Amino acid sequence: MSRPVSRRQTPDRPRNEYGVASVILGLVALMTCWLMIGIPFGIAAIITGDLGRGRVKRGQATNPRTALAGIVLGAVAIAAGLVAIGYWAWLDTQ
């Protein structure tokens, strides 16, 4: 008669990559928003931040504030990029 193999239950490690990536993308977006390439980085920061918050809600990640910070940084970068586009367009008409 064979004994059943016991498997030790280890908790899954938190998967915080999306939240961290969101903050990094948001910072890059803020640094490059005046070049107008910050807007795509800002959009990417918002998307990855939303994915990170989804993981937090499902219990797979433990960094809700980091994901939210990435979303906020992305939104600020998009707004600053739009202001920069308006400024460059205004300068072009002068």
C-alpha positions in Angstrom: 0.0 0.0 0.0 1.5 3.4 -1.0 1.1 6.6 0.9 -0.2 9.7 -0.8 2.5 12.2 -1.5 2.0 15.3 0.6 2.4 18.6 -1.1 3.2 21.5 1.0 0.9 24.4 0.3 2.9 27.5 -0.3 1.2 30.8 -0.9 1.7 32.3 -4.3 4.0 35.2 -4.4 2.3 38.6 -5.1 2.5 39.6 -8.8 3.2 43.3 -8.5 4.8 43.8 -11.9 2.0 45.7 -13.5 1.8 48.3 -10.7 5.6 48.8 -10.9 5.6 49.0 -14.7 2.8 51.6 -14.5 4.8 53.9 -12.2 7.9 53.5 -14.4 5.8 54.3 -17.6 4.2 57.2 -15.8 7.5 58.7 -14.9 8.9 58.3 -18.4 5.7 59.9 -19.7 6.1 62.9 -17.4 9.7 63.3 -18.4 8.9 63.2 -22.2 5.5 64.9 -22.3 6.9 68.1 -23.8 8.3 65.9 -26.7 4.7 64.6 -27.3 5.9 61.0 -27.0 4.7 61.2 -23.4 1.1 60.8 -24.4 1.5 57.2 -25.6 3.6 56.4 -22.5 0.8 58.0 -20.4 -1.8 55.8 -22.0 0.4 52.7 -21.4 0.8 53.8 -17.7 -3.0 54.0 -17.3 -3.6 50.6 -19.0 -0.9 48.8 -16.9 -2.1 50.5 -13.7 -5.6 49.4 -14.4 -4.4 45.8 -15.0 -2.4 46.1 -11.7 -5.5 47.2 -9.8 -7.4 44.3 -11.3 -4.8 41.9 -9.9 -5.1 43.6 -6.5 -8.9 43.1 -6.6 -8.4 39.4 -7.4 -5.8 39.0 -4.6 -2.9 38.3 -6.9 -1.0 41.5 -6.1 -0.4 43.6 -3.0 0.3 47.1 -4.3 -2.9 49.0 -4.9 -1.3 52.4 -4.2 1.5 51.8 -6.7 -0.9 50.9 -9.4 -3.0 54.0 -8.6 0.1 56.2 -8.6 0.9 54.9 -12.1 -2.6 55.8 -13.3 -2.3 59.3 -11.8 1.1 59.9 -13.3 -0.1 58.7 -16.7 -3.1 61.0 -16.6 -1.0 64.0 -15.6 1.4 63.2 -18.4 -1.4 63.0 -20.9 -2.8 66.4 -19.8 0.7 68.0 -19.9 1.3 66.5 -23.3 -2.0 68.0 -24.6 -1.0 71.4 -23.1 2.4 71.0 -24.9 0.7 70.3 -28.2 -1.5 73.4 -27.7 1.6 75.5 -26.9 3.5 74.2 -29.9 0.5 74.8 -32.1 0.1 78.4 -30.7 3.8 79.0 -31.4 3.4 77.8 -34.9 0.7 80.4 -35.6 2.8 83.3 -34.3 
